């Protein structure tokens, strides 16, 4: 079941897009709500995100996962897949 869900998620568009304002509290709350509801989500990071000027994409993805207490499943280009830790 988990593999099927992951494959479906990879094939579809991102559920949340992180724009040039980066990780705001409002955006983090929205991601957390989606993560609690869906257990696994796909994020797309735009190239204009301010944080990417100082850190690389991998570290940015790890930072998001840390802030949300989520598990980082995959980073592919500017797409990130996160999973809720307690499943």
N, C-alpha and C positions, 0 to 999 in steps of 0.2 A: 504493500500500500504506500509506504513512504517513498519508494523509488518511483512509482507511478506519479505521485503528486509532484515530486521534484522534476521529473521529465516534463510534465505538463506546465509547470511554472517556468522552466527554461524556454519552452516554446512560445509562451505568451509574453505580452508587453509587461513592463514594470508596473507594479501597483502604486508606487509612490516615486515621485521624481524630486530629487534634491536639487534645488536651484541655486542661483548665485548668492543668495543670502546664507547658504550653508545650513548648519545645524542649529536652528533656533529651538527654544523650549517648546513652542507650539508644534513644530515639525516632529520633535522627539516624542511628544505626547500622541500625535497622530500615528506615528510608526508603532508606538507601544500598543495602542488600541487595536490596530490592524493585526499586529503580531499575536496579541491575546486571542483575537477572534479566529484567525486563520492558521495559527501555529507555525506557519512558514510563509515568508513574503519575499518579493523581489523588488529591489530598489534600483533606480537609475540615477547616477550622479552626473550632472552636467559638467562640462569642462570648465565652466566659469565659476565654480564654487570657490569661494575665497580661501578656504582651508587648504585646497590643493596647491596653492602658491608656496606653502611652507612645508607640507608633508606629502608623501606619496600616497597613491590610491590604496595600497595595502594597509598602511598605517591608519588611513582615514576610515577604512572599513572596520578595522579592529577597534578603533575609537568608538564608532557607532555601536558595535556589539558590546563593548564594555559598558557604555552608558545605559544600554537597554537590558543588560544582563542576558544577552542572547548569544547563541552559538553561530559563529560565522561558518557557513557551509561552503560558499564559493565566491570567488571574485573573477569575473571574466570581463576584461576591458573596463568599462565604467558601470557594469552591472554587478550588484551585490545580492546574494541570497542569504537571508538570516532565518534562523529557526529558534523558536522558544526553547529555553534550556530544559524545562521540566517535563518534556514529553518523551 
